Amino acid sequence: MRKLYQTFFIGFCAFLFITPRVGTADNFALAQTSIQTATTPDTAMLTVPRIYGDEFSEASIPFTWDTEESKFRVEENGSYYLEDPITGKRTLLIDAQWLAPTDSATPLKAEALQFSEDRSKVLIFTNTRRVWRHNTRGDYWVLDLAKANTLDNKNLHAKNNTLKNNALTKLGGAEAEEASLMFAKLSPDATQAAFVRGNNLYLEDLTTHKVTPLTTDGGDRYINGTFDWVYEEEFSLADGFRWAPDSKKIAYWQLDTAEEPTFTMIDHLSEKYPVTRQFKYPRAGDKNAAARIGVVSVDRNDEGFSKTKWIQIPGDPSEHYITAVHWIQKSNLYDKLIVQQFNRLQNQMKIYLCDIRNSQKTQVIAFDESRTWIDFEPMHWLKYGNANVFTNGGDFLWQSERTGLRYSYVTDIVWTRNPPSSSLALAGSSLYLIFNKDEVPDQLEVIDFLSWDYEEKENKRRETGFYFSASPENATQKYLYRIALDGSECQRITPKGQDGTHTYRISPDATLAIHKYSRFGVPPIVELIRLPSHDVVRTLTDNRELKEKLSSLKLGKAELFQVTTAENVTMDGWAIYPPDYRSNNSEKYPVIVYVYGEPAGQTVLDQWGEKNYLWHQMLAQRGAVVMSFDNRGTPAPKGREWRQSIYRKLGQIAPKDQADAMRESLKNNPKLDANRVAIWGWSGGGTSTLHAMFQYPDVYQVGVAVAAVADERNYDTIYQERYLGNPAADAAEKEEYRRNSPMTYAHNLKGELLVIHGTADDNCHYQTFDMLIDTLIKHGKQFRMMSYPSRSHGIFERAGTTVHLRTLILDFLTEKLGLKKTEK
C-alpha cells in the first residue's frame, strides 16, 4: 500500500543526476547552497539535522497491556513486571537472569513476548531480521515459568544447574539456522509450538523438542504458513497459520506462485559485483498466486498426523483472495472453520463456513457486494456471547458500507442438534445491523473497532457492546464512542470540549485505557483513564519538555480550514504561515502544497504531526505558506460516496480536486503568489505530484515527487485493481490505466521537477522511475533526478540518508521558490 504520508524515514545519497535548465555558473551556485551556514546559529530556527535528530522526540510510554485483566507489563533492566496501573505496585513476571541462555550471562533482548493461555510458558522473539516492511524473522525461545521460578538465581550459570537448561530452550532444532524462524506460536494447551521456516510449517514438541515438518514442498513455488509480497503489503497478512482451540489441528494458507511473475532488483553496494534479488510481485493484470487453505492434524494419536486435508472453497484460487481464516471458538465446533474470500476485483466478499471433516461441505453464511470496491476489514469475534441479544456465542462482527456509511454488523450463526447422531449442524445465519439509525448521530461512521465492552455477572463474562472511533461532525478528528450490541445506547465517551484526535489502547477487560490526545501543532497528552466514565486516573506524560522546546522556536501560525471549489466540493485543509506573515503589506508569499491524495491515507488531521509537522514549519520559517488538502477518495469518514467517487478515476478526480482547491485558495488569499506554487509528496503523494505537474502546469510551477508510481500498470494487483479494475480483462479497463497514469501526461511538463527514488524499492519499483525518465527525455523535458542506491521505499537505510534527502529537497525548493537561505 502506497502510504508514506505522515512521517518519513529518509536519507543518504550516492549519486546525483542533474539535467540543468541553467548554465555552469548557476550549477556551481546551487552546489554552494548545500554548504552555506549562518555565522551564528539561530536557535529559534529549525534545521534538517535538528528535526531528524532526537531533539524534538515525544516522551515514550513504556506501558503495554498484559493479556491478563488490566495490568501493565513493564520492562526494566531486562526484567519484566506486572504493574497495577492504579497503585503502581509491581510483581515480578520474568527475571532478566532467566532469559540468559546456559552458555551466556547476557539475557536475551526480547522484541516480543507471547504467553501461553495458562501462562505457564512464554515465547520470546529475539535477534530479528526485516522481511519487507517488518521484522518477522528471527530466533524464538521458550521459557517455562514454573521451572524458572524454582531456579537459584545466585547459581544460574553453574555447570550442574540442569534446571536452567530445562527452563529456557531455543526452538527450531539443530537444523535451524540463526534467525530463520517466523511466526512461532504456542499451542493453546502449551504442549507444542508451531513455526514457519523456509516457507514450510513445522511442529515442535515442548517436552522432547522433537521437530516435525508439517509441510515439505515449501520453497520458491509453494509458500506455506506465510505470504507473498502483495498479501503482506495490501492485506497486512504475514502470519499464515492458525491453531485450533483444541490444540489438535492447524489451519494454514498455501500460496502456489508458479504463475506469479518474478521481479528483480539489483544491489550495487553489498558485494564487489552487483547482486540480484528476486521475489514474486504481481502487477495489475498479472496472474496472482493461487491461495488455498489446508488443515493438518498435530495429534500424534491421529492416524492422519501431519497430513494435510485441503478445504474446497468455490472459485478459481488465483482469481480470488482468501483474507481471513478463523476457527469457531465454541465447544464441540472445533472442526469448523470460517473463511473470508474476496473476488479479484474486490467488489464481492463472501464468508464461508467450512467443515473440515467433509471438505466439500462449504456454505456461504455472509455476503457483501459493491458497485465499486469493498475495503478489507478484520472480523471481530464474540468470545463469550450474549444470549440476550443473539442466539449463541461465537458470532462475529464485521463492517460494511452497504448503507452508504461504514457500519458494523453481526453474523449470528445458528446451530441445531441433528438427530439421531446428536451432532451439531448449521441451521442458518442471520445478519444484524447494530447501528440503529434512530440511535446514532447523522453521518456517524466506524473509523476503527477498538475493543469489546463486557459485563461480569454471576462470575461469567459476556460482551454487551463495543468501543470504536468515530467523528461524525469533523473528518479531521477522532473520538471514542460506545454502542450496545442491540444498537442502543450509542454514546460519545470522549468528553466534549476536547476537539482534536483521541486514540485509545484499551485494557483486556475494557475497564481502563491509555488515552492519547493531541491537536494540529500541539504535542499529545497521554493519560490513564477509566471506562466508560473517562475519568482520569493519572497523567502518564504531558510532553512538557517537548512543548517547552517548541515554545522557544520561531514558529508560524498553523490552522485548519475548509475550502469549497467551483464544483461545490468541500475539502479539509491546513496551512502553516511564515512567522513574519503579514496580511497588510504588499509582499507575496510562495506556496508549498503537501499531498498524498490516494485511498490509503489522509494528510489533513487535527493531530500532532511529529517530524513532518516540524519539516513544514521549517519551510514556513524560510518564507513559504505551506498547505495541504484532502481530496475526494481519501479515507475520511465522510461516507462511501466521498471515498469511492474516484473509482476508475483515481488519476482524474483526485488531481483535479487538488488543483481546484489551490485555485480557490489563491483567489481567496491575494497574499499567495500564483507564480510560485510548489507541490510535493511521497509514494502515492509522489504520484499525485506528477499528476499535478503534468496535468495542471498552469497551477503548479515546482514539484518534488518521491518514490512515485508513474504508470499505474506497474503497481500491484490488489491495490491497483481495487480502484481501476483489471487491465487484462478488456480493452476498456486497459484504457482506464492509461488515462489514470501520470506518465500519459508527461509531455505537458512546463515547471521545475525533481524526482527521487530508491533503487531497492520493492514497493514502487525503480524500473517505473526509469520509465518515467525515459519518457521525459523522449519529450525533451528537462528535470532533476536523484537515485538512492540500495534504499527501499522509505529511503532511510544506510548512514546519512535522511538528512541528505531532506536537504536535497530543501535546496531545490529554496532555489526554485526564492526561499530564505538560513542554516540547515
MISEKE-27482 format. One record per residue (C-alpha): x, y, z. Coordinates in steps of 0.25 Angstrom, whole numbers, padded with zeros to 4 digits, always signed. Layout:
N
XYZ ...
This chain:
824
+0000+0000+0000 +0006+0013-0004 +0005+0021+0009 +0017+0028+0014 +0009+0040+0016 +0011+0045+0030 +0025+0042+0036 +0036+0039+0027 +0050+0032+0029 +0059+0037+0019 +0073+0039+0015 +0087+0038+0009 +0090+0039-0005 +0100+0032-0014 +0098+0039-0028 +0092+0052-0033 +0088+0053-0048 +0085+0067-0052 +0079+0071-0065 +0081+0087-0063 +0072+0098-0068 +0083+0107-0065 +0098+0110-0068 +0110+0105-0061 +0111+0117-0052 +0097+0114-0047 +0100+0100-0045 +0112+0104-0036 +0104+0113-0028 +0094+0102-0026 +0105+0093-0021 +0109+0104-0011 +0095+0105-0006 +0097+0092+0001 +0109+0096+0009 +0105+0111+0013 +0102+0112+0028 +0099+0124+0037 +0110+0130+0044 +0103+0130+0057 +0093+0119+0058 +0079+0124+0062 +0073+0114+0072 +0059+0119+0069 +0060+0113+0055 +0058+0099+0051 +0069+0091+0043 +0069+0078+0036 +0078+0071+0046 +0070+0077+0058 +0057+0072+0052 +0062+0058+0049 +0070+0056+0061 +0065+0053+0075 +0063+0068+0080 +0048+0068+0077 +0044+0054+0081 +0032+0051+0089 +0033+0045+0102 +0032+0030+0101 +0021+0022+0109 +0027+0009+0113 +0014+0002+0117 +0008-0010+0110 -0005-0016+0114 -0003-0030+0119 -0012-0041+0114 -0017-0043+0128 -0028-0033+0132 -0024-0019+0134 -0009-0019+0137 +0003-0013+0131 +0014-0021+0126 +0027-0013+0129 +0041-0016+0125 +0053-0011+0134 +0067-0015+0132 +0063-0027+0124 +0053-0032+0135 +0038-0032+0133 +0028-0028+0143 +0013-0027+0145 +0009-0013+0150 -0004-0009+0156 -0008+0003+0147 -0015+0010+0159 -0005+0007+0171 +0007+0005+0163 +0010-0008+0171 +0019-0017+0163 +0020-0032+0164 +0032-0040+0157 +0028-0047+0144 +0041-0050+0137 +0054-0049+0144 +0065-0044+0134 +0074-0055+0139 +0064-0065+0134 +0066-0060+0120 +0081-0063+0119 +0084-0076+0111 +0092-0086+0118 +0105-0082+0111 +0103-0067+0113 +0102-0058+0125 +0095-0048+0116 +0080-0048+0115 +0072-0049+0102 +0067-0036+0097 +0052-0039+0095 +0045-0031+0084 +0032-0038+0086 +0026-0047+0097 +0015-0057+0095 +0009-0064+0107 +0002-0078+0107 -0013-0077+0111 -0010-0084+0124 +0002-0074+0126 +0012-0086+0129 +0021-0082+0117 +0025-0070+0110 +0031-0070+0096 +0042-0060+0093 +0044-0054+0080 +0059-0048+0078 +0070-0046+0068 +0060-0041+0058 +0062-0038+0043 +0054-0030+0034 +0045-0036+0023 +0038-0026+0014 +0033-0015+0024 +0034-0022+0037 +0044-0031+0045 +0037-0044+0044 +0049-0054+0044 +0058-0057+0056 +0060-0066+0067 +0050-0072+0077 +0052-0077+0091 +0042-0083+0101 +0043-0080+0116 +0036-0090+0125 +0032-0080+0136 +0029-0091+0146 +0043-0097+0145 +0049-0083+0144 +0042-0079+0158 +0050-0090+0164 +0064-0086+0160 +0075-0082+0169 +0078-0068+0163 +0091-0068+0170 +0096-0081+0163 +0089-0079+0150 +0102-0082+0142 +0107-0093+0150 +0111-0105+0141 +0101-0114+0149 +0089-0105+0148 +0081-0115+0140 +0068-0107+0143 +0074-0095+0135 +0075-0104+0123 +0061-0108+0124 +0055-0095+0127 +0060-0087+0115 +0060-0094+0101 +0062-0090+0087 +0052-0094+0077 +0056-0100+0063 +0065-0111+0066 +0079-0113+0061 +0076-0111+0047 +0070-0097+0048 +0080-0086+0044 +0081-0073+0052 +0069-0064+0051 +0062-0073+0042 +0048-0075+0049 +0036-0068+0046 +0022-0066+0054 +0025-0077+0065 +0012-0079+0073 +0010-0088+0085 -0002-0097+0085 -0014-0094+0093 -0010-0105+0103 +0004-0100+0103 +0010-0114+0100 +0015-0111+0086 +0019-0100+0077 +0018-0097+0062 +0026-0088+0053 +0030-0085+0039 +0044-0087+0033 +0048-0087+0019 +0033-0086+0014 +0030-0099+0022 +0022-0101+0034 +0028-0109+0046 +0023-0114+0059 +0032-0115+0072 +0028-0124+0084 +0032-0115+0096 +0035-0127+0105 +0044-0135+0095 +0047-0124+0086 +0045-0133+0074 +0043-0125+0062 +0033-0130+0051 +0031-0124+0037 +0017-0122+0035 +0019-0118+0020 +0031-0121+0011 +0028-0115-0002 +0031-0100+0002 +0041-0093-0006 +0042-0084-0018 +0028-0089-0023 +0020-0092-0011 +0018-0083+0001 +0013-0090+0014 +0008-0083+0026 +0012-0069+0021 +0010-0060+0009 +0016-0053-0003 +0019-0039-0004 +0006-0034-0009 -0003-0041+0002 +0006-0035+0013 +0006-0021+0007 -0008-0019+0004 -0016-0028+0014 -0006-0027+0025 -0005-0043+0025 +0009-0049+0029 +0005-0059+0039 -0002-0070+0031 -0006-0081+0041 -0016-0083+0052 -0016-0093+0064 -0029-0100+0066 -0035-0097+0080 -0033-0112+0084 -0018-0112+0080 -0020-0124+0071 -0020-0117+0057 -0014-0105+0050 -0021-0098+0038 -0011-0091+0029 -0010-0083+0016 -0003-0089+0004 +0001-0080-0008 +0005-0086-0021 +0013-0075-0028 +0016-0083-0041 +0009-0073-0050 +0012-0061-0042 +0023-0052-0048 +0036-0050-0042 +0042-0036-0040 +0057-0034-0040 +0065-0023-0032 +0080-0020-0033 +0088-0017-0021 +0101-0010-0025 +0106-0008-0011 +0106-0021-0003 +0117-0028-0010 +0129-0026-0020 +0120-0029-0032 +0105-0026-0033 +0095-0035-0026 +0081-0038-0031 +0069-0040-0022 +0057-0047-0028 +0043-0048-0022 +0029-0051-0026 +0021-0038-0030 +0008-0038-0038 +0006-0025-0045 -0008-0020-0049 -0014-0030-0059 -0003-0041-0056 -0006-0055-0050 -0007-0055-0035 -0002-0067-0026 -0013-0077-0025 -0017-0078-0010 -0023-0090-0003 -0026-0094+0012 -0021-0107+0018 -0023-0113+0031 -0013-0122+0037 -0014-0131+0049 -0004-0129+0060 -0009-0140+0069 +0001-0151+0069 -0011-0161+0073 -0018-0158+0060 -0015-0167+0048 -0015-0154+0039 -0004-0148+0047 +0004-0138+0039 -0005-0140+0027 -0012-0128+0020 -0026-0128+0017 -0030-0117+0007 -0043-0109+0008 -0051-0108-0004 -0054-0093-0006 -0062-0089-0018 -0055-0080-0029 -0042-0080-0037 -0032-0079-0026 -0023-0070-0034 -0035-0061-0037 -0039-0059-0022 -0033-0055-0009 -0034-0062+0004 -0033-0051+0014 -0037-0058+0028 -0037-0071+0034 -0043-0074+0048 -0046-0086+0056 -0060-0086+0062 -0057-0083+0077 -0069-0091+0082 -0068-0104+0089 -0072-0116+0080 -0069-0108+0068 -0054-0109+0067 -0056-0116+0053 -0062-0103+0047 -0054-0092+0040 -0059-0078+0036 -0052-0073+0023 -0053-0060+0017 -0052-0058+0002 -0051-0047-0008 -0052-0048-0023 -0041-0042-0031 -0048-0028-0033 -0051-0028-0018 -0065-0024-0021 -0071-0037-0015 -0068-0042-0001 -0073-0056+0004 -0071-0062+0017 -0071-0077+0017 -0074-0088+0028 -0065-0100+0025 -0066-0114+0031 -0052-0120+0032 -0058-0134+0033 -0065-0132+0020 -0056-0123+0011 -0067-0122+0001 -0077-0116+0011 -0075-0101+0010 -0086-0092+0012 -0087-0076+0010 -0092-0070+0023 -0090-0055+0020 -0088-0047+0007 -0085-0033+0003 -0085-0026-0011 -0082-0013-0016 -0082-0006-0030 -0068-0001-0027 -0060-0008-0016 -0061-0013-0002 -0050-0010+0008 -0043-0021+0015 -0047-0020+0030 -0043-0031+0040 -0054-0039+0047 -0056-0038+0062 -0061-0050+0070 -0070-0050+0081 -0063-0059+0091 -0073-0061+0101 -0086-0057+0094 -0099-0050+0099 -0111-0059+0100 -0120-0047+0102 -0116-0041+0088 -0112-0053+0079 -0116-0068+0079 -0102-0073+0082 -0088-0068+0086 -0077-0070+0076 -0083-0060+0066 -0075-0049+0059 -0075-0034+0056 -0071-0028+0043 -0072-0015+0035 -0080-0012+0022 -0083+0001+0015 -0096-0005+0009 -0104+0007+0014 -0094+0017+0009 -0088+0019+0023 -0078+0009+0029 -0086+0002+0040 -0084-0011+0048 -0092-0024+0046 -0092-0037+0054 -0094-0050+0047 -0101-0059+0057 -0098-0074+0053 -0110-0083+0058 -0107-0097+0061 -0117-0109+0064 -0116-0123+0068 -0117-0132+0057 -0123-0146+0061 -0120-0157+0062 -0105-0154+0064 -0108-0142+0072 -0097-0135+0064 -0097-0120+0063 -0102-0115+0049 -0103-0101+0043 -0118-0097+0043 -0115-0083+0037 -0109-0070+0040 -0115-0056+0042 -0109-0042+0039 -0111-0031+0049 -0109-0017+0047 -0104-0012+0060 -0105+0003+0056 -0120+0007+0058 -0122+0020+0051 -0131+0025+0062 -0119+0023+0072 -0107+0028+0065 -0103+0043+0061 -0104+0046+0046 -0092+0043+0038 -0086+0035+0049 -0077+0024+0043 -0068+0014+0049 -0053+0018+0047 -0047+0007+0056 -0052-0004+0064 -0045-0003+0077 -0050-0013+0088 -0062-0021+0093 -0069-0016+0105 -0072-0026+0116 -0081-0029+0127 -0078-0038+0139 -0090-0046+0144 -0090-0058+0153 -0075-0060+0151 -0078-0060+0136 -0073-0050+0126 -0081-0046+0113 -0080-0036+0102 -0090-0025+0104 -0085-0015+0093 -0072-0010+0087 -0063+0003+0087 -0060+0009+0073 -0054+0022+0068 -0063+0032+0060 -0064+0047+0057 -0078+0050+0051 -0076+0065+0050 -0061+0067+0047 -0054+0057+0038 -0040+0062+0043 -0043+0058+0057 -0045+0045+0064 -0053+0042+0077 -0057+0029+0085 -0071+0024+0084 -0078+0012+0090 -0090+0005+0085 -0098-0007+0091 -0099-0020+0083 -0114-0017+0081 -0111-0004+0075 -0116+0004+0087 -0108+0014+0096 -0099+0019+0085 -0091+0030+0092 -0079+0038+0091 -0069+0035+0102 -0058+0045+0100 -0063+0058+0107 -0068+0070+0100 -0059+0082+0099 -0046+0074+0095 -0046+0076+0080 -0035+0068+0073 -0031+0054+0071 -0032+0044+0082 -0026+0030+0082 -0028+0019+0092 -0021+0006+0096 -0032-0001+0104 -0029-0012+0115 -0033-0026+0112 -0045-0025+0122 -0049-0011+0116 -0049-0004+0129 -0036+0005+0127 -0030+0011+0115 -0017+0018+0111 -0023+0031+0105 -0014+0040+0095 -0020+0054+0092 -0013+0064+0082 -0017+0075+0073 -0011+0080+0060 +0002+0086+0064 +0001+0082+0079 +0008+0070+0084 +0000+0060+0092 -0004+0058+0106 -0005+0043+0110 -0013+0039+0122 -0019+0026+0128 -0034+0027+0129 -0045+0019+0134 -0056+0013+0125 -0067+0017+0122 -0066+0029+0131 -0054+0035+0124 -0049+0039+0138 -0034+0042+0138 -0026+0033+0148 -0013+0039+0145 -0005+0046+0134 +0006+0038+0128 +0012+0049+0121 +0009+0063+0117 +0021+0065+0108 +0024+0077+0115 +0039+0077+0111 +0035+0076+0097 +0025+0087+0098 +0036+0096+0104 +0046+0093+0093 +0035+0097+0083 +0032+0110+0090 +0046+0114+0088 +0045+0113+0073 +0040+0124+0064 +0028+0116+0058 +0017+0121+0049 +0002+0121+0051 -0004+0107+0048 -0018+0106+0045 -0029+0096+0039 -0039+0101+0030 -0049+0096+0019 -0049+0101+0004 -0060+0099-0006 -0057+0098-0020 -0065+0104-0032 -0071+0090-0034 -0076+0090-0019 -0066+0080-0014 -0063+0084+0000 -0049+0079+0005 -0042+0079+0018 -0029+0086+0018 -0018+0092+0027 -0008+0104+0025 +0005+0108+0032 +0009+0122+0030 +0023+0129+0032 +0025+0134+0045 +0026+0148+0039 +0014+0147+0031 +0006+0160+0029 -0007+0162+0022 -0006+0177+0022 +0007+0178+0013 +0010+0177-0002 +0019+0164+0000 +0014+0152-0007 +0018+0138-0002 +0021+0125-0009 +0013+0113-0006 +0017+0099-0004 +0006+0088-0004 +0008+0075+0003 +0000+0064-0004 -0004+0049-0003 -0017+0049-0009 -0020+0033-0010 -0029+0024-0003 -0018+0019+0007 -0018+0031+0016 -0021+0046+0020 -0011+0057+0021 -0021+0067+0028 -0023+0062+0042 -0025+0070+0055 -0014+0064+0062 +0001+0066+0065 +0009+0063+0052 +0022+0060+0059 +0034+0062+0050 +0026+0064+0037 +0019+0076+0044 +0033+0082+0048 +0038+0080+0034 +0027+0088+0028 +0029+0098+0039 +0043+0099+0035 +0039+0102+0021 +0030+0113+0026 +0041+0119+0034 +0048+0121+0021 +0037+0129+0015 +0027+0119+0009 +0012+0117+0012 +0011+0102+0014 -0003+0096+0011 -0009+0082+0009 -0023+0077+0005 -0031+0064+0005 -0038+0062-0008 -0049+0052-0011 -0044+0038-0010 -0036+0040+0003 -0041+0031+0014 -0048+0042+0022 -0061+0038+0030 -0070+0045+0020 -0078+0033+0015 -0076+0023+0003 -0079+0033-0008 -0067+0042-0003 -0057+0031-0003 -0062+0023-0015 -0065+0034-0025 -0051+0032-0030 -0054+0018-0035 -0047+0017-0049 -0044+0031-0048 -0033+0031-0038 -0023+0040-0047 -0034+0049-0051 -0043+0053-0039 -0032+0054-0029 -0022+0063-0036 -0034+0072-0041 -0039+0074-0027 -0025+0077-0022 -0023+0087-0034 -0037+0093-0031 -0034+0095-0016 -0021+0102-0020 -0028+0111-0030 -0039+0115-0019 -0028+0117-0009 -0021+0127-0018 -0034+0134-0021 -0037+0135-0006 -0024+0140-0002 -0017+0150-0011 -0004+0149-0002 -0001+0136-0008 +0008+0137-0021 +0001+0129-0032 +0014+0129-0040 +0022+0122-0029 +0013+0109-0025 +0021+0096-0022 +0015+0083-0019 +0022+0071-0012 +0019+0057-0008 +0024+0043-0005 +0019+0029-0010 +0004+0032-0014 +0007+0046-0011 +0019+0046-0021 +0009+0040-0032 -0001+0052-0028 +0011+0061-0030 +0014+0056-0044 -0001+0057-0048 -0001+0072-0043 +0011+0076-0051 +0007+0069-0063 -0008+0071-0063 -0008+0085-0057 +0004+0093-0061 -0004+0105-0060 -0005+0104-0045 +0008+0098-0041 +0022+0103-0045 +0030+0094-0036 +0029+0079-0032 +0037+0069-0023 +0032+0054-0025 +0038+0044-0016 +0036+0029-0019 +0025+0031-0028 +0018+0021-0038 +0018+0028-0051 +0010+0017-0059 -0001+0010-0051 +0000-0003-0059 +0013-0005-0051 +0007-0005-0037 +0002-0018-0030 -0011-0025-0034 -0018-0024-0020 -0017-0009-0018 -0018-0004-0033 -0029-0013-0038 -0037-0009-0026 -0038+0005-0031 -0036+0003-0046 -0041-0011-0050 -0033-0022-0057 -0025-0017-0069 -0024-0031-0074 -0039-0033-0074 -0043-0024-0086 -0039-0012-0095 -0047-0002-0087 -0040-0005-0074 -0027-0004-0080 -0030+0009-0085 -0034+0013-0071 -0020+0010-0067 -0014+0019-0078 -0024+0030-0075 -0021+0030-0060 -0005+0029-0061 +0003+0041-0059 +0013+0037-0070 +0002+0039-0080 +0002+0054-0078 +0018+0055-0076 +0019+0063-0090 +0011+0075-0083 +0022+0077-0073 +0026+0092-0072 +0031+0095-0058 +0043+0090-0050 +0042+0076-0046 +0051+0068-0036 +0048+0053-0036 +0055+0044-0025 +0055+0029-0024 +0062+0017-0016 +0068+0007-0025 +0064-0004-0015 +0049+0000-0015 +0041-0013-0014 +0028-0006-0014 +0028+0005-0024 +0039+0000-0033 +0051+0007-0038 +0048+0001-0052 +0036+0010-0053 +0045+0022-0049 +0054+0019-0061 +0042+0018-0070 +0038+0032-0066 +0052+0037-0068 +0052+0031-0082 +0038+0037-0085 +0042+0051-0081 +0055+0050-0089 +0047+0046-0101 +0038+0058-0100 +0050+0067-0098 +0046+0071-0084 +0057+0076-0074 +0057+0072-0060 +0065+0067-0048 +0066+0054-0042 +0073+0047-0030 +0074+0032-0028 +0078+0026-0015 +0085+0012-0017 +0081+0001-0008 +0070+0008-0001 +0055+0003+0000 +0042+0011-0002 +0045+0019+0011 +0059+0023+0007 +0064+0022+0021 +0075+0011+0020 +0090+0014+0021 +0097+0025+0028 +0093+0040+0026 +0081+0037+0017 +0070+0044+0024 +0078+0057+0026 +0083+0057+0011 +0070+0055+0005 +0063+0065+0013 +0074+0075+0010 +0073+0072-0005 +0058+0075-0005 +0060+0088+0003 +0071+0093-0006 +0063+0090-0018 +0051+0098-0012 +0059+0109-0008 +0065+0111-0021 +0053+0110-0029 +0043+0118-0020 +0053+0128-0015 +0052+0124+0000 +0061+0130+0010 +0075+0123+0011 +0078+0120+0026 +0086+0110+0034 +0082+0095+0031 
